[in-house]
Amino acid sequence: MSETTLIIVVLVLAVILGVIAYNMYQENKYRQQVREQFGHSDKDALMGSKTDFVRDGQSQDQAGAPIRPLRQKDISEQETLGSKDDLFAAKVSEAAAGKPDVEFEMEDDFTETVIQPEVKPADAAFDFKKMAAPVFSQTKLQGKRKLLLDLNDLTKLELPWFDHRFDYMAYISLHEAQELHSIPRLSSRHRFQIAGCTMDDRFQIAEPIPSVYYQGFVIGLQAISRSGLATVQELENFGDQVNQFAEKMNGGLLLTDIETFLNVARPLDELCARVDQTIAMHLVSRGTVSGTELRAAVENLGFELGVDGAFHLPNEQGEPLFSIITLDNSPFTSSLLANQAYRGFSMLFDITHVPAGEKQFNRFMDLAVKLSSTLGLDLVNDKLEELSTQWLKDVRSYVLARQEEMQKVGIEPGGALSKRLFS
């Protein structure tokens, strides 16, 4: 082989190596750019990374699914101030000095995370036993005249707007039928509803309508929501507000016992916090996909662009079933879709809002695969790793297990109670 030929071969090899190195650099740069756009979603819990729990502000290792917890901190106990603790400790010490035969012990408060990683089946973790009927206390009767409705009878009613396990109940019976001139402000943090008994002994949502007279009211404060469980102080404040309303209407009042209610509500709130998760499936392009092409593909499958900047697939009642959002959680708009290219998007499956059953999750995955094929996108997790068959099976099992937990306590995923608790 001549010297010239050898030089040419070496140069060709150098060029090939240079091209390979450049391609590796470009691919790595692409991965880094896409990772930066995944800031809106939690890490893939199935791959062993960490998930932030909004309730307690802590990060925990969570084995289950690529989830986005939606609950806030559990504040079901009364808050205490440090200064009050110091004052109390000083008074206890003073009392102890005066009575040497009595021993006082002070223990430091400690707080633990309400939602822990699952270490055993849900049946063992939450064994909901039948409990006695709620105890009612704080009965207050205004005046000595006979009430139009029996307060104890009111507690036995099953009205469609309330669930005694999740709603803290109050009952008012009037001495004389009256119009409701305005809706009282009973709570600023938790939702409440007022049902009134009209003159024909029928209950309806109470409204300040002229010439509509009420004999009494059933009031429910929704104590469990995505804001967490209502505190003892909040329930007491609600009782005070309801008492003022009863006095104004010249009626008798019956309130549910707070401790009895919380004994039932606390485990249910913990369950609600654990099942309140959203599954995120990411579809990513190796280059970009035009907004026009993206919109055409998703709308062809039935998705509609909502006012919240996300695409939603409506169910038979026109309510959102599955959602599509951008990778960086910025809103989709008609103008941006017409003029902008995207790296990809995320599909969301809300465990609490999607009807239970394997059929719904399979439909969700079928839509994801169709969009992946139509737009040439890769189905990946937060680490940009292609989704495996086993990964998908694990996610499906996780979803079905959480929905089964909900059904065991009478919360049907996608049902009216579920929408009320997880809105």
N, C-alpha and C positions, 0 to 999 in steps of 0.2 A: 504494500500500500504506500502510495507516494505521500510526501509530507503535506502537499496541498489537500489531498483527500482527507487526511487525518485532521487537519485544521477545520475543514468544512464539517466533519462529523462532530467534532467538539463543539463548534458554534451552534449546530442544530440542537444538540443535547442541552446546551446552556439555555437556548431559547425555550425549549419545551419545559425545562425546570422552572424558568422564570414565569411562564404562563400558569403552571400549576400553583406556584407560590402566590401569584396575584389572585387567582380564583379563590384560594383558601382565605386570603386576606379579605376579599369582598364578601364571602359567605359569613365570616366571623363578624364583620362590620354590620351586615344585615341582621344577624341574630341579636347583636347588641341594641340596634335601633328598635327592633320589635319588642325586646324585653322592656325597654323604657316606656313603651306604650301600655304595658300591662299593670300599671300602678293602681288601677281602680279595683282590681280583683285580688282576693286573697290567694295565697300560695296553694298549690295543689295538695290537698290533705292526703290524698291517696298515695302520693309520692313521698310522704313523710315530712313535708315541710310544715311551717307553723301557720296558724290561723288566729287572727285577732278577734277576741270576744268583746264586743262593744259594751256588754253589761258590766264587766269588771275591769275593763281597760287593760287586761293582761293578755299575753300571748301564751298559747298552750299548744302542745303537740296533739293533734286531733286525727285519729285514724277513722276514715269514713268516706269523704267525698270532697271535690273541689267546691267548698261551700262558702257562702257569705252570710254570717250571722247577722240578724237584724234587730236583736233585742238590746235594750239599754240595761243599765246597772240595776240589780235587785235592791230595792230600798224598802223591803217589807217590814223592817224593824224601825223603831223610832230613832231619830238621830239624836246624838248627845254632843254637848259642847265641852271642850277641854276645861274651860274655866269652871263650869258647873261641876265637873268631876273633881277638880281640885278642892272646891268648896265643900263638897260632900265628904271627901276623904278627911278634911280637917275636922269636920263635925263628928265624924265617926271616931277619930282619934281622941277627941276631947271627951266623948261619951265613954270610950273605953277606959280612959284614965280615971274617970269617976266611979266606974264599976269594974273593979279588977277581977270579979268572978265571971265576967262575960268576955268571951274571946271573939274579936271581930277579924274577919279575913277579907282582904281586898284582892280581887283578881283582875288582871288586865283584860280589857276587851280584846277580842281578836276576831278578825274577819277572814272567812275562807271563801274560795270561789264557789259560786252556786252551781255552775255547770262544769262537771268534771268529765274527762274522757271516759267513754263506756268501757267497763271492765267485765260486764256480765250482761246477759240478755235482759231486754227491757222488762220482761215479765217478773224477773227477780228484783229489778231496781225499783219498780213501781207496782206494788201490790195494793191496789185500791180496794179497801174493805168497806162494806156497808156501814154507814154511820147513822147515828140516831138523828131524828129531825132537828133542824136548827133551833137553838134556844133563843128566845126573844126577851129582850130586856129594855130598860130605859123607857117603859111605858109612861106616857104623859097624857093626862086627860084634862082638857080645858073646860071648866065649868061643871055643873052637875046634871045638865040635861042629857037625855038619851041620845046616843049616837045613831046616825042613820044606817050605818053598816057595822057589823061586828068585826072588830079588829082581828080576832083569832081566825075568823072565817076568811078574811082577806089573805092571810098567810098560806092558806091551803089552795089558793087559786094557781092554776098553771097557765100563765099568759104567754103568748108567742114572742113577746119582746124581751123576756127575761130568762135567765138561767141562774138559779140560786147558788150554784157552785162558783160562778164567775162574777155575779152581780151582788153587791151589798145592798140589801133591801130595806126599805122603809115603807110604812103603811099609815095612811091618814084617813080618818073617818070624821065627817063633819056633823055638827048638830043641826045644821040647816043648809039646804042645797044652795050653792052659790055659783056665779059665773067666775071664770078665771080671767082676770084682767090683764095679766102679764105672766110670762114664764119666769120663775125665780132662778137666780144664778146660784146654783148649789155647789159647783166645783169649777175650778179654773184649769185643772190638769187632766182630769178624767172625764170621759163622756158619761152622761146620764140621760135617762128617759123617764118621762112621767106619763102614766096611763091613768085616765080618769073614768070613773063610773058615772054614766049619765042617768037621767031619770027613768029610763027604761031598763035599768040594771045591766047595761052593756058597757064593756070597756073599750076605749079607743085612746089613741095618743092624744093627750090633752093639748088643746090649743085655745088661745084667747079669742073665742068666737062669740059675738053678742048673742044673747038668748039661748045659749047652751049652758045648762046648769049641771053641776057635778055634785054627787053625794059623798065622794071620797077619791083618794088617789093611791096608786101603787107606784113607788119610785125606786128605780134601780141604778146604782152607780157601778159602771163597769170597772171593776177593781183589777182586772188582768188585761194587759195590752202589751204592745211593743215598747211601751214606756216602762214596763216592769209592773210589779205588784204594788198596790196602794199601801202606804204606811198606816200604822195605827193612828198617828196624828191626823192624817188626811181623812180617815174614816170618821174620827171623832169630829173634825171640823165639818164634814158633810152632815153628820147627825145634828150638829148645832144649827146649821143652815136650814135643814129640814124642820127642826123644832120651831125656828122663827117663822117659817112658812106656815106650819100648823097653827101657831098662835095667831097669825094674821088672819087665817081662814076660820079661826075659832073651832078647831077640831082636836080630836084625840090622836096621839102618835104612838106607834109601836116600831122599835128599831131592832134589827138583828144583833145578837150578841157578837161583838167584834172578835173575841178570841176564838169562839166556836167557828165563825166564818173563816178566819185565817187558817185554822187547823185543816180545813178542807181545801182552801185556795192555794196554800203554799206549795204542796206537791204538784198541783195542777199547773201552777205558774212555772215550776221547774221543767215540767214536761213541755210546756209551750215554748219555753226558751230553747230547748234542745231540738225540737222539730222545726223551728222557724229558720229554715235554711233555703238558700237559692243555689242551684247547680249551674255552673257556668261552663259552656263548651265553646272553645275558641276556633275560629276558622281564619287561617292566615295565608296570605299570598306571598310567593317568593319574590314577587315584584310589587305591583300595585294593581288594583281593580278600579275602574272608573265608577263614580257615583251613579251615573246613569245606568250602567250595566248592573250594578249592585241592586239598585231600586227595582229595575225590571224583573230581576230574578226572584227577589223576595216577594214582590207583589204578585207574581205569577203563581206563587204557592199559597196566596191568600192573606199575606201579612199586609197591614195597613199602617201608614205613618201617623203616629199620635201627636197630640199637642205637647206631650212631654219630651219630644225629640227622640222617641224610640219607635221601632216597628213592633206591632202586636198582632198575633194571630187570634181573632175572636172565636169564641165558642158559639154554640147555638143561641145563647142569650145575648150575644154581642159583647160579652165581657172578655178581657184579655186572658189567653190560655198560655201561650209562649211569647217571649219577647226577644228582640234583637237590638243590641246597643253597640256603640263604637268601642274600640279597644281602649281608648283613653277616657271613656265615659263622657265625651263631649256630645252634644245633641246632633241628631240628623235634622237637616232642614232642606226644604225643596231647592233653595238657591245653592247650598253647599253641594248637594247631591248632583246638581246639574253642572257644576264647575270644578269639582274636586275629586281626587283619587284617594283611595283608602288602602291601607295595609291589610285590612280584614275587619272582622267584627266578632262579637260574642253572642251566643244564644243562651237565654236564661230559662230555667225550669224552677218555678217557685213551688216547693214541696207542699206548702199549706194551701195553695190556691188551685193547683191542678187536681182534678178528680183522681181518686185512688185507682190503682190497678196497673198491671204491667203493660196493658194496651196503650196507655197514654205515654209512658216513657219510650216505648218502641216507636210510637208516632213521632215523638220528639227527635229520636235518633235518625229516623227515616228522612225527616226534613233536613237535618244537618248533613246527611250523606248526599242528598239531592243537590243542596246548595254547594257543597264541596265539589261535586262533579260538574255542575253547570258553570261555576265561576273559576274552576281550577285552583281551589284552595285546599290547604292541608288542615286536617283535624288534629289539634295539638293541645297539650296541657300548658301550664304556666312556664314550664321549663323548655317549651318548644319541642317537646318529644311527641312523636306520633302516638296516637291513642291505640292501645292494644285491645284485643278482644277481651282479655281478662280484666283489664281496667274498666271497660264498659260494663261487664258483668258485675263487678264490685260496686260500681255506682248505682246500677239498677237495684241491686240487693239493698243498698243503703237507703235509697228512696222508698222502696216498698216497706222496709222495716219502720221508718219514721212515720209513714202514713198509717201503718197498722197500729202503731202506738196511739195515734190520734183517734182512730176508730174505736179503740178499746175503752176510751173515756167519753165516747159520744160526740167527738168532734169530727165531722165528715169533711175531708179535704175538698175545698171548693164550695162547701155548703155555706148557708147563711151565718151560722155561728163562727165558722172558720174565718169568713170575711170580716166579721165584726172584731174578732180577737187579733187578727193579723193584718189590719189595715193601717 
